[in-house]
Amino acid sequence: MTASEPGRRERPTAVARVVEVLARRIDSGDLSPGDKLPGEATLASELSVSRPIVREALGQLRERGYVTTVNGSGTYVQSPDAETIADALRRHLRLADRGSINVAQLYEARAAIEVTAARLAATRASAQSLATLEGLLQSMRTSATRSTAYSSADMAFHVELARASGNPLLPTLLEPLVEVIVTGMIESHGRDGAVDDGITMHERVLECVKAGDADGAAEAMAEHLAQSQRLFPDHVLTGRVTAGSRR
């Protein structure tokens, strides 16, 4: 084994470190879409790794949509797609300091995304989206006594409503919060009236969306989220931000 080639155990860690460093530069804006990355030799020297490590890291960044390589020209940062944005948000949540995000902040973010989504869905939802939402609502009804199944259907309703808004950024922003939200749903599932009230509120939102009532849909979603926030277990966010909320 030479000094320039890490051992088998070191290689995955070295690759992951290079991926993280470059992804962070792109996420932060230090590297912008269209910027050309330094060559492999330059990156290897800068990051104190071998060229094969850099080559493998760039391959992973290509798979994740961060960069594209043009034969004979070099590797360039590309405009992020929805999944790349969602991945960046997930990483931020995982790396957040313990307890740095509280319930009020979570629900401020949810309201910013979901009240807008409900308003837009009332005028933009397709027949297919409406049918999907109705099916998810029915799944909530039939799984009311099963916390995991109920919570999965509940969260899927919210994500589908964001998709029905016609703005692809709204589900992209909501999706990284799903794990957080679902954990809280499951923990608050058994509270008195939580499930019945939740189903009733989802019915109201969907009725307004079907009727094309944008103001009504937004108001119903805002009321639902306020109710949900009151049920949210505070302790879920006192550890790592990978656990939940109630709908």
C-alpha positions in Angstrom: 0.0 0.0 0.0 1.5 3.4 -1.0 1.2 6.6 0.9 -1.0 8.0 -1.9 -3.5 5.1 -1.7 -5.6 4.8 1.5 -6.4 1.4 2.8 -9.7 -0.3 2.2 -11.2 0.8 5.4 -10.1 4.4 4.9 -11.3 4.7 1.3 -15.1 5.0 1.9 -14.5 7.6 4.6 -12.2 9.6 2.4 -14.7 9.5 -0.5 -17.5 10.5 1.8 -15.5 13.4 3.1 -14.7 14.8 -0.4 -18.3 14.4 -1.4 -19.4 16.3 1.7 -16.9 19.1 1.2 -17.8 19.7 -2.4 -21.6 19.3 -1.8 -21.4 21.9 1.0 -19.6 24.3 -1.3 -22.4 23.9 -3.9 -25.2 24.1 -1.4 -23.8 27.2 0.2 -23.3 29.0 -3.2 -19.5 29.1 -3.1 -19.8 27.1 -6.3 -22.6 28.1 -8.6 -24.3 26.4 -11.5 -22.0 26.6 -14.5 -18.8 26.9 -12.5 -16.1 24.5 -13.6 -14.5 22.4 -10.8 -10.7 22.3 -10.5 -9.1 19.3 -12.1 -8.7 16.0 -10.3 -5.0 16.6 -9.5 -5.8 20.1 -8.0 -8.7 18.8 -5.9 -6.6 15.8 -4.7 -3.8 18.1 -3.5 -6.2 20.6 -2.0 -8.1 17.9 -0.1 -5.1 15.8 0.8 -6.4 12.6 -0.9 -5.5 10.6 -4.0 -6.9 11.2 -7.5 -8.8 7.9 -7.4 -10.6 9.2 -4.3 -11.5 12.4 -6.1 -12.7 10.5 -9.2 -15.0 8.3 -7.1 -16.4 11.3 -5.2 -17.1 13.1 -8.4 -18.9 10.0 -9.6 -21.2 10.1 -6.6 -21.8 13.8 -7.0 -22.9 13.2 -10.6 -25.3 10.5 -9.5 -26.8 12.9 -7.0 -27.2 15.6 -9.7 -24.7 18.1 -8.4 -22.3 18.0 -11.3 -22.0 17.0 -14.9 -18.8 16.0 -16.8 -18.2 17.2 -20.3 -15.7 14.9 -22.1 -12.6 16.9 -23.0 -13.7 20.0 -21.1 -14.1 19.2 -17.4 -16.7 18.8 -14.6 -19.2 21.6 -14.0 -21.7 22.4 -11.3 -25.2 22.0 -12.7 -28.5 23.6 -11.6 -30.0 21.5 -8.8 -33.2 19.5 -9.5 -35.9 18.9 -7.0 -34.3 15.8 -5.5 -30.9 17.6 -5.0 -32.7 20.4 -3.1 -34.5 17.9 -1.0 -31.2 16.1 -0.2 -29.6 19.3 0.8 -32.4 20.1 3.2 -32.3 16.5 4.7 -28.6 16.9 5.3 -29.2 20.3 7.1 -31.7 18.7 9.4 -29.4 15.7 10.2 -26.6 18.1 11.0 -28.7 20.6 13.0 -27.5 21.1 16.6 -29.4 19.2 19.2 -32.6 21.0 20.0 -31.9 23.8 17.6 -35.3 23.5 15.9 -38.4 23.8 18.1 -42.0 23.0 17.5 -43.0 26.6 16.7 -40.3 26.8 14.0 -41.4 23.5 12.5 -45.0 24.7 12.2 -44.0 28.1 10.9 -42.2 26.2 8.0 -45.2 23.9 7.5 -47.6 26.8 7.4 -45.4 28.6 4.9 -45.4 25.6 2.6 -48.8 23.9 3.2 -51.2 26.9 3.5 -49.9 28.1 0.2 -50.1 24.6 -1.3 -53.7 24.3 -0.2 -54.6 27.7 -1.7 -53.0 26.8 -5.0 -54.4 23.3 -5.2 -57.9 24.7 -5.0 -57.4 26.2 -8.5 -54.8 23.9 -10.0 -55.5 20.3 -8.8 -56.1 17.8 -11.5 -58.8 15.2 -11.5 -56.1 12.6 -10.9 -54.7 14.5 -7.9 -58.2 14.9 -6.4 -58.8 11.1 -6.8 -55.5 10.4 -5.1 -56.3 12.7 -2.2 -59.7 11.1 -1.8 -58.1 7.7 -1.7 -55.6 8.7 0.9 -58.4 10.2 3.0 -60.2 6.9 2.8 -57.0 5.1 3.9 -56.9 7.4 6.9 -60.5 6.4 7.8 -59.9 2.7 7.4 -56.6 2.7 9.3 -57.7 5.0 12.1 -56.8 2.5 14.9 -53.4 1.7 13.4 -50.9 4.5 14.2 -48.3 3.7 11.6 -50.7 3.1 8.7 -52.8 6.1 9.6 -49.8 8.4 9.9 -48.4 7.2 6.5 -51.7 8.0 4.8 -52.0 11.3 6.6 -48.5 12.5 5.5 -49.0 11.2 2.0 -52.2 13.4 1.8 -50.1 16.4 2.7 -47.4 15.6 0.2 -50.0 14.9 -2.6 -51.7 18.2 -1.8 -48.4 20.0 -2.2 -47.9 18.3 -5.5 -51.5 19.3 -6.5 -50.4 22.9 -6.1 -48.6 22.7 -9.4 -45.5 24.3 -8.0 -42.8 21.6 -7.8 -40.8 23.4 -5.1 -43.6 23.0 -2.5 -43.4 19.2 -2.3 -39.6 19.5 -2.6 -39.6 21.7 0.5 -42.0 19.6 2.4 -40.5 16.1 1.7 -37.4 16.5 3.9 -39.7 17.2 6.9 -41.7 14.0 6.4 -39.7 11.8 8.8 -39.9 14.5 11.4 -43.7 14.9 11.0 -44.5 11.2 10.9 -42.7 10.4 14.1 -44.8 13.1 15.9 -48.0 11.7 14.3 -47.3 8.3 15.6 -46.6 9.5 19.1 -49.7 11.7 19.3 -52.0 9.2 17.6 -53.5 7.9 20.8 -54.5 11.3 22.3 -58.2 11.9 22.8 -59.9 13.0 19.7 -56.7 13.3 17.7 -57.7 10.9 14.9 -61.3 12.0 14.6 -60.4 15.6 14.5 -57.6 15.0 12.0 -59.9 13.2 9.6 -62.5 15.9 10.0 -59.9 18.6 9.1 -58.6 16.7 6.1 -62.2 16.4 4.9 -62.7 20.1 5.2 -59.5 20.9 3.3 -60.4 18.5 0.5 -63.9 19.8 0.2 -62.6 23.3 -0.3 -60.0 22.1 -2.8 -62.7 20.2 -4.8 -65.0 23.3 -4.7 -62.2 25.6 -6.0 -62.4 27.6 -2.8 -58.8 28.9 -2.4 -59.4 31.0 0.6 -61.4 28.3 2.3 -58.7 25.7 1.6 -56.0 28.0 3.0 -58.0 28.7 6.1 -58.9 25.1 6.7 -55.2 24.1 6.4 -54.1 26.9 8.7 -56.7 25.7 11.3 -55.6 22.1 10.9 -51.9 23.0 11.4 -52.7 25.0 14.5 -54.6 22.1 15.9 -51.8 19.7 14.9 -49.2 22.0 16.7 -51.1 21.7 20.0 -50.8 17.9 19.8 -47.2 17.8 18.9 -45.0 16.1 21.5 -42.3 18.7 22.5 -39.7 16.0 23.3 -39.6 14.8 19.8 -37.5 17.8 18.7 -35.3 17.9 21.8 -33.0 15.2 20.4 -32.0 15.0 16.7 -34.2 16.6 14.2 -35.3 13.3 12.6 -38.6 13.0 14.4 -42.0 14.4 14.2 -45.2 16.2 14.2 -48.9 15.5 14.1 -50.0 15.8 10.4 
